[in-house]
Amino acid sequence: MRFQLDVIVRRGGIAESRHRLQVAVCDPAGRLAAGTAEPSSVTTFRSAAKPFQLLPLVERGHADRWGWTDEQLAVMAASHTGSPEHVALVTGILDRLGLAARHLACGYHEPLDPASLDHVRAHPEGRSSVYNNCSGKHAGMLCLALSEGWPVEGYHRPEHPVQQAVRRAVVEVCGVAADALLTAVDGCNVPVFGMPLTAMARGYAHLAVAAPGGDVRAAALDRIRRAMCAHPRAVGGEGRFSTVLMQGTGGRLVAKGGAEGLECVGLPQRRLGIAVKCEDGQARGMAPATLAVLEQLGELSDGERSGLEASRRPVITNHAGLEVGALEAVIRVPAPAP
């Protein structure tokens, strides 16, 4: 099934802006089940890669050896808001490792959580890398380095064994040739991967279908997926669409977004993965676009659609607080040729 997907921004009855999206829906073998005109568009995986960046730690048995809880694993796959609960989770991991915030290579940025933002602005001396939305991922990478006896210093660099292990995991799960994987530097200072949307969707299909009775890798993917679905707030937080989607479907789906307008979803019951990319990199249309794809696939129940209504049609308010417009996803399925 091929379709066209746009998100229309309406102010009153006027179509003010349009976001064009590309979509790939694939099975674990990489077969395309549905998509837009350019499902093989190449872009960066950004934070949607985090479940697979966590994979080496789990499949090598280190999560069990350290006794990490599912909530701690979820924050290692997170793009969190820097809320007090997220900061406590990451700090607890670092304490167990005998490390501190200064060991995190991700840098500081202001938290999205309002309470934490007020706190660090009132107490600038308390600014720390633990507030970075990727601090949980970095704590997991530090754990991998310690567990394998690798140097902690430089764990974020492409040549470090941590990043080499991550690269291999991403290549294998997403079905990308090692010499075809593009790399750059992510916002949090570790390598970021460039690949087709079809490869991202394939990775999420593997994440969706993994079962504990499979091989070591499948068991590790299953544990990561279950941790994310059981603790969606740890994966994102208040207002994060991935969190909203997993909560709204009762953890039936696994979801993780990335910067520059990317959302990936795994459908365990359908054995499919989805990658949705906004061509202009805007994040504001990702919720209605992703939900439109799920509805097109018949994946959401009436109750789920109702519970996710605020994300299906996000409203626009002006500076006086009045509702003046909304975002709406529009899918067009071409008529079959005569």
DAPENOR-V789839 format. One record per run of one state. SS is the DSSP state (H for helix, E for strand, L for the rest). FROM is the first residue (numbers start at 0). TO is the last residue. If there is no record, write none. Layout:
{{SS,FROM,TO} {SS,FROM,TO}}
This chain:
{{L,0,0} {E,1,1} {L,2,2} {E,3,10} {L,11,12} {E,13,25} {L,26,30} {E,31,34} {L,35,40} {E,41,43} {L,44,44} {H,45,52} {L,53,53} {H,54,58} {L,59,60} {H,61,65} {L,66,68} {H,69,75} {L,76,82} {H,83,96} {L,97,99} {H,100,102} {L,103,112} {H,113,121} {L,122,122} {H,123,125} {L,126,127} {H,128,130} {L,131,133} {H,134,147} {L,148,159} {H,160,173} {L,174,176} {H,177,179} {L,180,180} {E,181,184} {L,185,189} {E,190,195} {H,196,208} {L,209,214} {H,215,229} {L,230,230} {H,231,234} {L,235,239} {H,240,247} {L,248,251} {E,252,257} {L,258,260} {E,261,266} {L,267,270} {E,271,277} {L,278,284} {H,285,295} {L,296,300} {H,301,306} {L,307,307} {H,308,311} {L,312,313} {E,314,316} {L,317,321} {E,322,331} {L,332,337}}
